[in-house]
Amino acid sequence: MTTTALSWDSLWTNVHLACMTDGYGEIGDAAIAVKDGKIAWLGRQSELPAGYVAAKTHDGKGCWLTPGLIDCHTHLVYAGNRSNEFEARLNGVAYEEIARQGGGINATVRATRAASEDELLAATLPRLHAMLAEGVTTLEIKSGYGLDMETEARILRVARRIGREFPVRVKTTFLGAHALPPEYAGRADDYIKLVCEQMLPALVAEGLVDAVDVFCEKIGFTPAQTELVFQAAQAHGLPVKLHAEQLSDQGGAALTAKYQGLSADHLEYLSDEGIAAMAASGTVAVLLPGAFYFLRETKYPPLAAMRAAGVPIALATDCNPGTSPMTSLLLTMNMACTLFRMTPLEALQGITCHAAQALGLSEETGSLAIGKAADFALWDIARPADLAYHIAGNPSQAKVFAGKLLA
């Protein structure tokens, strides 16, 4: 009786795997096989099945191979530049004065509203390419710099284009409740009604929304207004997430947990009650050290309490023009370790398996396992901790997305 040989599209040999399935999930002197864009086999090279056939074999040259990196919180698509405000603040101009002069988020909203879809894509590409060059294979992109129907849709269409035209998986998040647009000054309830009853249904009908987010804060929207948006999202079968407890404790994390939210993000002012609620619901804590650093925040997220409660912790760049103009997940890892005292293992989990959970993608990506997407990155490093250790370095040697080797 004969047996059919295993037939693979490609095989990577001479690699060390960090599978991110149990700690680092290290497998030394390993190989990994790909079939139809998914992982078909992995293990020690000495244990490769007899009689396999691989259409193409790649020598990993002793590199470490990790899952493709995941940036689970970005505002990547926007127009304009706010370095003038950065300089003004450092020269002593108060944020309130900058806002009175038309700066702040309204400056980005004006620039984004004035940009065409092609112009928005062109403005986004340098940021996108910087991320892809560091091994990113999955990316969340939020709207929120349009604050009107037309521009919010345009931002989300650009996000969808990025997912179609570039080697990256994109999850879109509708953040219409990011700030109060100037034309709704003093009428926040009316704007939330617009978000819930007109904007969200139209964007869902166009197939542009994977999740819904809100900025719940004293300078954003109240918990009651946030809950209205959550209820609207739930009516459309969409998961929710929240900008929560960044500047004060508004109870946003617990509210997100009540709606089985994917994640609560920022969390510097997270309470014990919020931690307990997140732990019970499985809501991921997404920490954003770039914003912490850029705003010179002094209130640290309660990392030890989150660890003790078993709350999964992800990391992201929060790439945006006002509070975190950063595109590097590798720098994010270093900041998380140096500023928040996370361990290198926690940092790598934060941009792989826990980031996948924050996007509802744990079954598809975030770790190396048979049947998951063949998204991985190869690194010229001595050990996985090197990814968090180096400042402004990029040891990426190659990236594979859906089984395809990318230049």
RORO-520695 format. One record per residue (C-alpha): residue number from 1; x, y, z. Coordinates in steps of 0.02 Angstrom, whole numbers, plus 32768, in hexadecimal, padded with zeros to 4 digits. Layout:
+-----+------+-------+------+
: seq : east : north :   up :
+-----+------+-------+------+
: NUM :    X :     Y :    Z :
...
+-----+------+-------+------+
END
This chain:
+-----+------+-------+------+
: seq : east : north :   up :
+-----+------+-------+------+
:   1 : 8000 :  8000 : 8000 :
:   2 : 8047 :  80AA : 7FCE :
:   3 : 802C :  814F : 8027 :
:   4 : 801E :  81F8 : 7FD4 :
:   5 : 80B1 :  8269 : 7FFD :
:   6 : 8091 :  830D : 8055 :
:   7 : 808F :  8397 : 7FD2 :
:   8 : 80B7 :  8448 : 800A :
:   9 : 80C3 :  84ED : 7FAD :
:  10 : 815D :  8522 : 800E :
:  11 : 81CC :  84EC : 809D :
:  12 : 823B :  8557 : 810C :
:  13 : 82CD :  84FA : 815A :
:  14 : 835D :  852A : 81CD :
:  15 : 82F3 :  859D : 823A :
:  16 : 82CD :  85B0 : 82F3 :
:  17 : 8214 :  85C4 : 8316 :
:  18 : 81C2 :  8634 : 8397 :
:  19 : 8113 :  85EE : 8385 :
:  20 : 80C6 :  865E : 840D :
:  21 : 8055 :  85D0 : 8445 :
:  22 : 80A0 :  85AF : 84F2 :
:  23 : 8112 :  863C : 8525 :
:  24 : 8186 :  8654 : 8492 :
:  25 : 815D :  85A4 : 8459 :
:  26 : 8210 :  8589 : 8420 :
:  27 : 823F :  84FE : 83A8 :
:  28 : 82F7 :  84FD : 837A :
:  29 : 8341 :  84BA : 82D8 :
:  30 : 8294 :  84BA : 828C :
:  31 : 8235 :  84BC : 81E9 :
:  32 : 818A :  84FD : 81B7 :
:  33 : 8122 :  84CC : 811F :
:  34 : 809C :  852C : 80C1 :
:  35 : 8009 :  84EF : 8059 :
:  36 : 7F82 :  855E : 800C :
:  37 : 7FB6 :  85F4 : 8074 :
:  38 : 7FAD :  8597 : 811A :
:  39 : 8029 :  8541 : 818C :
:  40 : 8027 :  8488 : 815F :
:  41 : 80B0 :  8445 : 81D1 :
:  42 : 8130 :  8484 : 824E :
:  43 : 81AD :  8435 : 82C3 :
:  44 : 8261 :  8403 : 82D3 :
:  45 : 82B6 :  83F0 : 822B :
:  46 : 82F3 :  8344 : 825E :
:  47 : 823C :  830E : 8270 :
:  48 : 8204 :  833F : 81C1 :
:  49 : 818D :  82B8 : 817F :
:  50 : 81D7 :  823B : 8106 :
:  51 : 81AB :  8250 : 8050 :
:  52 : 8174 :  8305 : 8054 :
:  53 : 8177 :  836D : 7FB5 :
:  54 : 818E :  842B : 7FBA :
:  55 : 817D :  8492 : 7F1C :
:  56 : 81F9 :  850F : 7F63 :
:  57 : 8272 :  8503 : 7FF6 :
:  58 : 82BC :  859B : 804D :
:  59 : 8356 :  8599 : 80BB :
:  60 : 8330 :  8603 : 8155 :
:  61 : 83EB :  8613 : 8179 :
:  62 : 83D3 :  85FD : 8233 :
:  63 : 8358 :  868C : 8246 :
:  64 : 82D1 :  8694 : 82C9 :
:  65 : 8223 :  8687 : 827F :
:  66 : 818D :  86D5 : 82D9 :
:  67 : 80D9 :  86F0 : 82AB :
:  68 : 80BF :  878B : 8241 :
:  69 : 80AE :  8824 : 82B0 :
:  70 : 8002 :  886E : 82D3 :
:  71 : 7FE1 :  8928 : 82F2 :
:  72 : 7F35 :  8922 : 8343 :
:  73 : 7F16 :  89DD : 835F :
:  74 : 7F3E :  8A5E : 82D9 :
:  75 : 7EF5 :  8AFB : 828E :
:  76 : 7F60 :  8AE1 : 81F4 :
:  77 : 7EF5 :  8B39 : 8170 :
:  78 : 7EF6 :  8BF6 : 8180 :
:  79 : 7F36 :  8C91 : 8127 :
:  80 : 7F9B :  8D24 : 8166 :
:  81 : 802A :  8D3B : 81E1 :
:  82 : 802C :  8D80 : 8292 :
:  83 : 80E5 :  8D93 : 82B5 :
:  84 : 80C4 :  8E4E : 82C4 :
:  85 : 805A :  8E2B : 835E :
:  86 : 80E1 :  8DBB : 83A6 :
:  87 : 815E :  8E49 : 8394 :
:  88 : 80E4 :  8EC9 : 83D9 :
:  89 : 80C0 :  8E62 : 8475 :
:  90 : 817B :  8E4D : 8495 :
:  91 : 818B :  8F0A : 8486 :
:  92 : 8109 :  8F21 : 850E :
:  93 : 8066 :  8F3A : 84AE :
:  94 : 7FD7 :  8EE7 : 850B :
:  95 : 7F70 :  8E60 : 84B5 :
:  96 : 7ED3 :  8EC8 : 84D3 :
:  97 : 7F20 :  8F5A : 8474 :
:  98 : 7F52 :  8EE7 : 83E5 :
:  99 : 7E9F :  8EA9 : 83DE :
: 100 : 7E5B :  8F5B : 83DD :
: 101 : 7ECC :  8F7E : 8349 :
: 102 : 7E7B :  8EEE : 82EB :
: 103 : 7EF9 :  8E68 : 831A :
: 104 : 7EE4 :  8DC0 : 836D :
: 105 : 7E75 :  8D3B : 8323 :
: 106 : 7E15 :  8DBE : 82BF :
: 107 : 7EB2 :  8DE2 : 825B :
: 108 : 7EBD :  8D2B : 8228 :
: 109 : 7E02 :  8D24 : 8205 :
: 110 : 7E0E :  8DBA : 8190 :
: 111 : 7EA2 :  8D70 : 8132 :
: 112 : 7E51 :  8CC5 : 8126 :
: 113 : 7DAA :  8D09 : 80EB :
: 114 : 7E03 :  8D68 : 8062 :
: 115 : 7E63 :  8CCF : 8021 :
: 116 : 7E23 :  8C5B : 7F99 :
: 117 : 7E2A :  8BA0 : 7FAD :
: 118 : 7EC7 :  8B95 : 7F43 :
: 119 : 7F17 :  8C24 : 7FA3 :
: 120 : 7EEF :  8BCF : 8048 :
: 121 : 7F3D :  8B2D : 800A :
: 122 : 7FD9 :  8B88 : 7FCE :
: 123 : 7FEB :  8BDF : 8077 :
: 124 : 7FD7 :  8B38 : 80D1 :
: 125 : 8052 :  8AD1 : 806B :
: 126 : 80F4 :  8B0B : 80BE :
: 127 : 80AD :  8ADB : 8168 :
: 128 : 806D :  8A35 : 8124 :
: 129 : 8112 :  8A06 : 80D3 :
: 130 : 8171 :  8A2C : 8174 :
: 131 : 8101 :  89B1 : 81CF :
: 132 : 810C :  892B : 814B :
: 133 : 81CA :  8938 : 814C :
: 134 : 81C9 :  8903 : 8202 :
: 135 : 816B :  8860 : 81E5 :
: 136 : 80B8 :  889D : 81FD :
: 137 : 803B :  8829 : 81A9 :
: 138 : 7F9A :  8860 : 8200 :
: 139 : 7F5F :  8910 : 8221 :
: 140 : 7EC9 :  8966 : 826C :
: 141 : 7E99 :  8A0C : 821E :
: 142 : 7E1C :  8A80 : 8272 :
: 143 : 7DB8 :  8B0D : 8226 :
: 144 : 7D97 :  8BA7 : 8292 :
: 145 : 7DEB :  8C36 : 8237 :
: 146 : 7D54 :  8C5B : 81C8 :
: 147 : 7CC6 :  8C6C : 8245 :
: 148 : 7C4A :  8C78 : 81B6 :
: 149 : 7BFD :  8BF2 : 814A :
: 150 : 7C5F :  8C15 : 80AC :
: 151 : 7D0C :  8C1D : 80F9 :
: 152 : 7CF5 :  8B8D : 8172 :
: 153 : 7CC3 :  8B21 : 80DE :
: 154 : 7D59 :  8B5F : 807A :
: 155 : 7DD1 :  8B31 : 8107 :
: 156 : 7D88 :  8A83 : 8115 :
: 157 : 7D8B :  8A69 : 8059 :
: 158 : 7E45 :  8A92 : 805A :
: 159 : 7E5C :  8A14 : 80E6 :
: 160 : 7E03 :  898F : 807F :
: 161 : 7E71 :  89BB : 7FE9 :
: 162 : 7F0D :  89A1 : 8051 :
: 163 : 7ED0 :  88F4 : 807E :
: 164 : 7EAF :  88CB : 7FC7 :
: 165 : 7F48 :  891A : 7F77 :
: 166 : 7FD3 :  88F9 : 7FF5 :
: 167 : 8013 :  885D : 804E :
: 168 : 7FBC :  887B : 80F4 :
: 169 : 7F1B :  8844 : 8147 :
: 170 : 7EB4 :  88DD : 8177 :
: 171 : 7E29 :  88E8 : 81F8 :
: 172 : 7DC4 :  8989 : 81F2 :
: 173 : 7D7A :  89E2 : 8287 :
: 174 : 7CF7 :  8A6B : 827E :
: 175 : 7D28 :  8AF5 : 82F8 :
: 176 : 7CA8 :  8B78 : 82C9 :
: 177 : 7C98 :  8BA1 : 8383 :
: 178 : 7D4E :  8BD9 : 838D :
: 179 : 7D2C :  8C91 : 83AD :
: 180 : 7CA1 :  8D0F : 8399 :
: 181 : 7CAA :  8D5F : 82EC :
: 182 : 7CA8 :  8E1D : 82EB :
: 183 : 7BFE :  8E25 : 8297 :
: 184 : 7BB4 :  8DC7 : 832C :
: 185 : 7C03 :  8E34 : 83B4 :
: 186 : 7B95 :  8E2B : 844E :
: 187 : 7B28 :  8DA1 : 8402 :
: 188 : 7B81 :  8D00 : 8430 :
: 189 : 7ADF :  8C9D : 8443 :
: 190 : 7AA8 :  8CD0 : 8395 :
: 191 : 7B4F :  8C98 : 834E :
: 192 : 7B44 :  8BEF : 83A6 :
: 193 : 7A97 :  8BDA : 835B :
: 194 : 7AE1 :  8BFC : 82AF :
: 195 : 7B6B :  8B7C : 82CE :
: 196 : 7AF0 :  8AF6 : 8307 :
: 197 : 7A5E :  8B11 : 8294 :
: 198 : 7AAC :  8B4C : 81F1 :
: 199 : 7B68 :  8B38 : 81E5 :
: 200 : 7B7C :  8A89 : 822C :
: 201 : 7AEC :  8A39 : 81C8 :
: 202 : 7B2B :  8A85 : 8126 :
: 203 : 7BDF :  8A50 : 8142 :
: 204 : 7BA9 :  89A0 : 8172 :
: 205 : 7B3E :  8995 : 80D5 :
: 206 : 7BD8 :  89C0 : 806E :
: 207 : 7C3C :  8936 : 80C4 :
: 208 : 7CBA :  89AC : 8110 :
: 209 : 7CB1 :  8984 : 81CA :
: 210 : 7CFB :  88F1 : 822C :
: 211 : 7CEC :  893E : 82DB :
: 212 : 7CB3 :  89DD : 8333 :
: 213 : 7D17 :  8A4C : 83AA :
: 214 : 7CF3 :  8AE7 : 8414 :
: 215 : 7D60 :  8B65 : 8470 :
: 216 : 7D13 :  8B61 : 851E :
: 217 : 7D60 :  8BEF : 8580 :
: 218 : 7D3A :  8C98 : 85CD :
: 219 : 7D75 :  8CEB : 852D :
: 220 : 7D21 :  8C65 : 84C3 :
: 221 : 7C79 :  8C10 : 84E1 :
: 222 : 7C21 :  8BDC : 8581 :
: 223 : 7C04 :  8B28 : 85B6 :
: 224 : 7B4B :  8B3E : 858F :
: 225 : 7B71 :  8B7B : 84DF :
: 226 : 7BF0 :  8AEF : 84CA :
: 227 : 7B6F :  8A6E : 84FA :
: 228 : 7AF9 :  8AAE : 8474 :
: 229 : 7B80 :  8A90 : 83F2 :
: 230 : 7BA4 :  89E4 : 843A :
: 231 : 7AEB :  89B8 : 842F :
: 232 : 7AE6 :  89F2 : 837A :
: 233 : 7B80 :  8988 : 8353 :
: 234 : 7B33 :  88F2 : 83A7 :
: 235 : 7A94 :  8907 : 8340 :
: 236 : 7B02 :  88F5 : 82A4 :
: 237 : 7B5D :  885D : 82EA :
: 238 : 7C01 :  88BB : 82FC :
: 239 : 7C80 :  88A9 : 8389 :
: 240 : 7CB1 :  8941 : 83EE :
: 241 : 7D50 :  8988 : 8438 :
: 242 : 7D74 :  8A29 : 8495 :
: 243 : 7DF1 :  8AB4 : 84B2 :
: 244 : 7DE1 :  8AA3 : 856E :
: 245 : 7E2C :  8AEE : 860C :
: 246 : 7EB6 :  8B4E : 85B2 :
: 247 : 7EA3 :  8BF3 : 860F :
: 248 : 7E27 :  8BC6 : 869A :
: 249 : 7DC1 :  8B34 : 86D9 :
: 250 : 7D18 :  8B3B : 8682 :
: 251 : 7CED :  8A85 : 869F :
: 252 : 7D06 :  8A64 : 85E7 :
: 253 : 7D64 :  89C0 : 85FB :
: 254 : 7CD8 :  8974 : 8661 :
: 255 : 7C59 :  89B3 : 85E3 :
: 256 : 7CBC :  8963 : 8557 :
: 257 : 7CC2 :  88C0 : 85B7 :
: 258 : 7C04 :  88C8 : 85CF :
: 259 : 7BF4 :  88C2 : 8512 :
: 260 : 7C78 :  8838 : 8502 :
: 261 : 7CEA :  88B5 : 84AC :
: 262 : 7D84 :  887B : 844F :
: 263 : 7DF5 :  88F8 : 84A6 :
: 264 : 7E03 :  8991 : 8514 :
: 265 : 7E96 :  89FE : 84E2 :
: 266 : 7F0C :  8A79 : 853C :
: 267 : 7ED6 :  8A52 : 85F1 :
: 268 : 7F4C :  8ABF : 8655 :
: 269 : 7EBD :  8AE5 : 86CF :
: 270 : 7E73 :  8A36 : 86D1 :
: 271 : 7E20 :  8A07 : 8776 :
: 272 : 7E1C :  8962 : 87D3 :
: 273 : 7D65 :  8952 : 87A2 :
: 274 : 7D91 :  8969 : 86ED :
: 275 : 7E1B :  88E6 : 86F8 :
: 276 : 7DA4 :  8867 : 8747 :
: 277 : 7D21 :  8887 : 86C1 :
: 278 : 7DA0 :  8873 : 8634 :
: 279 : 7DE4 :  87D3 : 867F :
: 280 : 7D35 :  878A : 868B :
: 281 : 7D06 :  87B7 : 85D8 :
: 282 : 7DAC :  878E : 8583 :
: 283 : 7DBE :  8842 : 8547 :
: 284 : 7E72 :  8866 : 8514 :
: 285 : 7ED2 :  88F8 : 855E :
: 286 : 7F2B :  8956 : 84D2 :
: 287 : 7FB8 :  89C3 : 8514 :
: 288 : 7FFA :  8A52 : 84AA :
: 289 : 80A5 :  8A88 : 84E9 :
: 290 : 80C1 :  8AFD : 8456 :
: 291 : 8034 :  8B6E : 848E :
: 292 : 806E :  8B60 : 8544 :
: 293 : 811C :  8B97 : 850E :
: 294 : 80E6 :  8C21 : 8496 :
: 295 : 806E :  8C70 : 8512 :
: 296 : 80EE :  8C60 : 859F :
: 297 : 806C :  8C06 : 8608 :
: 298 : 809C :  8BDB : 86BB :
: 299 : 800B :  8B68 : 86EA :
: 300 : 803C :  8AB4 : 86C1 :
: 301 : 7FBE :  8A2F : 868F :
: 302 : 7FA7 :  89B3 : 871E :
: 303 : 800E :  8929 : 86CF :
: 304 : 8029 :  88C1 : 876C :
: 305 : 7F6F :  88BC : 8793 :
: 306 : 7F44 :  888D : 86E0 :
: 307 : 7FC6 :  8802 : 86E6 :
: 308 : 7F82 :  87C1 : 878A :
: 309 : 7ED1 :  87BE : 8745 :
: 310 : 7F05 :  8763 : 86A7 :
: 311 : 7ED1 :  87EE : 8630 :
: 312 : 7F25 :  87D1 : 8586 :
: 313 : 7F91 :  8867 : 8559 :
: 314 : 7FB0 :  88A1 : 84A7 :
: 315 : 801B :  892F : 8464 :
: 316 : 8004 :  89A3 : 83CF :
: 317 : 8050 :  8A3E : 8382 :
: 318 : 7FB2 :  8AAA : 838C :
: 319 : 7FF8 :  8AFB : 82EE :
: 320 : 7FA3 :  8BA5 : 82E2 :
: 321 : 7FDA :  8C59 : 82BF :
: 322 : 7FB0 :  8CA5 : 8368 :
: 323 : 7FEA :  8C34 : 83F4 :
: 324 : 8050 :  8BA4 : 83AA :
: 325 : 809F :  8BC9 : 8300 :
: 326 : 80F5 :  8B1F : 8304 :
: 327 : 80F7 :  8A8E : 828B :
: 328 : 816F :  8A15 : 82E1 :
: 329 : 812D :  897E : 8340 :
: 330 : 81E1 :  8951 : 836C :
: 331 : 81F7 :  89FA : 83C1 :
: 332 : 814D :  89DF : 8413 :
: 333 : 8191 :  893E : 845F :
: 334 : 822A :  8997 : 84A4 :
: 335 : 81C0 :  8A24 : 84EC :
: 336 : 814C :  89A5 : 853E :
: 337 : 81E0 :  8953 : 8592 :
: 338 : 823B :  89F1 : 85C7 :
: 339 : 81A5 :  8A5E : 85F4 :
: 340 : 8125 :  89DE : 8631 :
: 341 : 81A0 :  8958 : 866D :
: 342 : 8154 :  88D1 : 8600 :
: 343 : 81C4 :  883C : 85DD :
: 344 : 8203 :  881A : 852C :
: 345 : 8193 :  8780 : 8527 :
: 346 : 80FA :  87E7 : 8557 :
: 347 : 812A :  8869 : 84D4 :
: 348 : 8136 :  87E7 : 8449 :
: 349 : 8092 :  8797 : 8480 :
: 350 : 804B :  8848 : 847A :
: 351 : 806B :  8859 : 83C0 :
: 352 : 8044 :  87A5 : 838F :
: 353 : 7FCA :  8732 : 83EA :
: 354 : 7F7A :  87B5 : 845C :
: 355 : 7F6D :  8834 : 83CF :
: 356 : 7F13 :  87B0 : 8367 :
: 357 : 7E9A :  8796 : 83F7 :
: 358 : 7E7C :  8852 : 83FF :
: 359 : 7E41 :  884B : 8349 :
: 360 : 7DDD :  87AB : 8359 :
: 361 : 7E5B :  874E : 82EC :
: 362 : 7EA2 :  86CC : 8363 :
: 363 : 7E65 :  863C : 82F9 :
: 364 : 7EB9 :  8682 : 825F :
: 365 : 7F5E :  86D2 : 8290 :
: 366 : 7FCD :  870C : 831F :
: 367 : 8027 :  8667 : 833E :
: 368 : 8079 :  85DD : 82DA :
: 369 : 8009 :  8544 : 82D5 :
: 370 : 7FCE :  84CB : 8250 :
: 371 : 7F37 :  8511 : 81F5 :
: 372 : 7F5A :  85C7 : 821D :
: 373 : 7F89 :  8647 : 8199 :
: 374 : 803B :  8638 : 815A :
: 375 : 8066 :  86E8 : 8194 :
: 376 : 8112 :  86F1 : 81E1 :
: 377 : 81B0 :  8758 : 81EE :
: 378 : 8267 :  8724 : 81EF :
: 379 : 82E3 :  8780 : 825D :
: 380 : 83A0 :  8783 : 8267 :
: 381 : 83A5 :  877C : 8325 :
: 382 : 83F4 :  8710 : 83AC :
: 383 : 8353 :  86FA : 8410 :
: 384 : 82A0 :  873D : 840C :
: 385 : 82C4 :  87BD : 8495 :
: 386 : 8333 :  881A : 8417 :
: 387 : 8295 :  885D : 83C4 :
: 388 : 826E :  88C3 : 8461 :
: 389 : 8324 :  88E6 : 848E :
: 390 : 835F :  894D : 83FA :
: 391 : 8330 :  8A04 : 83E8 :
: 392 : 830B :  8A3C : 8335 :
: 393 : 834F :  899C : 82EA :
: 394 : 82F8 :  892D : 826C :
: 395 : 8342 :  887D : 825F :
: 396 : 82BA :  8843 : 81E6 :
: 397 : 8300 :  87CF : 8160 :
: 398 : 8262 :  8798 : 8107 :
: 399 : 81A5 :  8797 : 8118 :
: 400 : 8125 :  8717 : 80DE :
: 401 : 806F :  8747 : 80CA :
: 402 : 7FEB :  86C4 : 80A2 :
: 403 : 807A :  864F : 8073 :
: 404 : 80CD :  86C6 : 7FF8 :
: 405 : 817E :  8704 : 8011 :
: 406 : 8185 :  87C2 : 8003 :
: 407 : 8218 :  882B : 7FCD :
+-----+------+-------+------+
END
